[in-house]
Amino acid sequence: MVLRTLEAMGPLHGYGIARRIEQVSGHEILLNQGTIYASLVRLQHRGWISAEWGTSKTNRKAKFYSLTKRGRKQLAENAAYWRRLSDVMGRVFAMGKEGGKR
């Protein structure tokens, strides 16, 4: 979700990423600071995002995260995986009772 958000929105600080994910999910996914920042550290260590200090819209110092080339490649792989998984799960849940009988 973080990689896709950065791809769609461009560089954002952690708070902005979390709020955007919450907004897009219809507030079904709520992210606290500990969750989002732990994810950002992991993604940065993997080389999928980079970070740079800047100034937020509220004139505060903030670290802005951007998607790297490796991150774009990983996002494409992840998206393909989730599409396949979603398709399989859709077929499983669409199965009628007769699907379980032999």
C-alpha positions in Angstrom: 0.0 0.0 0.0 2.9 2.4 0.8 4.6 1.7 -2.5 1.4 2.2 -4.5 0.6 5.4 -2.6 4.1 6.8 -3.4 3.7 5.8 -7.0 0.3 7.6 -7.2 1.0 10.7 -5.1 4.8 11.2 -5.4 7.0 12.1 -2.4 5.1 12.2 0.9 5.9 12.3 4.6 4.9 9.4 6.8 1.8 11.1 8.2 0.6 11.9 4.7 1.1 8.4 3.5 -0.9 7.0 6.4 -3.7 9.4 6.0 -3.9 8.8 2.2 -4.1 5.0 2.8 -6.9 5.5 5.3 -8.7 7.8 2.9 -8.5 5.5 0.0 -9.6 2.5 2.1 -12.7 4.3 3.2 -11.2 4.4 6.7 -11.2 0.6 6.9 -7.5 0.6 7.4 -6.3 2.8 10.2 -2.5 3.2 10.6 -0.9 4.5 13.7 2.5 6.2 13.7 4.4 3.1 15.0 3.0 1.0 12.2 3.7 3.4 9.3 7.1 4.4 10.4 8.2 0.7 11.0 7.0 -0.1 7.5 8.9 2.9 6.1 12.1 1.9 7.8 11.8 -1.7 6.4 11.0 -0.4 2.9 14.0 2.0 3.0 16.3 -0.8 4.2 15.2 -3.0 1.2 16.0 -0.1 -1.2 12.4 0.2 -2.3 12.0 3.8 -1.1 14.4 6.7 -0.4 14.0 9.5 2.1 14.9 13.2 2.1 14.3 15.9 4.6 12.1 18.7 3.6 9.4 21.1 4.8 5.7 20.1 5.1 2.8 22.3 4.1 2.5 23.3 7.7 6.1 24.6 7.6 7.5 21.7 9.7 10.6 19.7 9.1 9.6 16.3 7.8 11.2 13.3 6.0 9.7 12.8 2.6 9.7 9.3 1.1 9.9 8.5 -2.6 9.7 5.3 -4.6 13.0 4.1 -6.1 13.5 2.1 -9.3 13.8 -1.1 -7.3 10.6 -0.1 -5.5 8.7 0.3 -8.8 9.9 -3.2 -9.8 8.8 -4.6 -6.5 5.4 -2.9 -6.7 4.8 -4.4 -10.1 5.6 -7.9 -8.7 3.4 -7.3 -5.7 0.5 -6.0 -7.8 0.6 -9.1 -10.0 0.7 -11.4 -7.0 -2.3 -9.7 -5.3 -4.3 -9.7 -8.6 -3.7 -13.5 -8.9 -4.6 -14.0 -5.2 -7.7 -11.9 -5.5 -8.8 -13.8 -8.6 -8.3 -17.2 -6.9 -10.1 -16.0 -3.7 -13.0 -14.7 -5.8 -13.4 -18.1 -7.4 -13.2 -19.9 -4.1 -15.9 -17.7 -2.5 -18.1 -17.9 -5.6 -18.1 -21.7 -5.4 -21.6 -23.1 -4.6 -22.3 -25.9 -2.2 -22.3 -28.3 -5.1 -18.6 -27.5 -5.6 -17.7 -29.4 -2.4 -19.7 -32.5 -3.3 -18.4 -35.4 -5.3 
